[in-house]
């Protein structure tokens, strides 16, 4: 039986006196392409923080690559929303990509030739190498997301976590980003947070509905029966967990 790369068993997490997550269990396997969907405040960001070992569950256990999240996050490439980067911050695209290798207390370390080569290879992979010298703040939304994906790839992680990777882009760019992730899924396990089940269901193999509690569906369980209007056409979507 295949060993999961991420395992959550009966996870609870509370902020003050309020449950953010309640009895969450999940196994993510190699080559999974899993979307986590749910409303604002439903616990999606909390889930990512727990997997990354940034916070500790109130109850339950988590493993990443067979070890604790704090140790296992070395196997994870994390892609934040590009809006978290200040527009006035004067970083070139290649600087942002190489920042994925920063360790210790120095924010502007000396990068070896190997790191430069890795950065170039990953910028080429995600088709932004011609933009290497441009300011990150000057890029379009899709170019920024590709830059952050290249940054996440520079340590050659087995797992990629993405927090709303298409939250601030139009539908054409959204499709472009998901197509890129589909290509990367040939060698990487992908877990992403999204609001848009109608669009992301065309690409992922499983969907986790999360609203404090959770329910995980294989994509085959999303059946016809409910019309969701998206990008100028009707796409039938239906599932039964009511989260």
Secondary structure, DSSP 8 states (H G I E B T S, - for coil): ----SEEEEEEEEEETTEEEEEEEEEEE-TT-EEEEE--TTSSHHHHHHHHTTSS--SEEEEEETTB-HHHHGGGEEEE--GGGS-TT---BHHHHHHGGG--SS-SS----HHHHHHHHHHHHHTT-GGGTTSBGGGS-HHHHHHHHHHHHHTT--SEEEEESTTTTS-HHHHHHHHHHHHHHTTTSEEEEEES-HHHHTTT-SEEEEESSSEEEEEGGG--SS-EEEETTEEEE---SS--
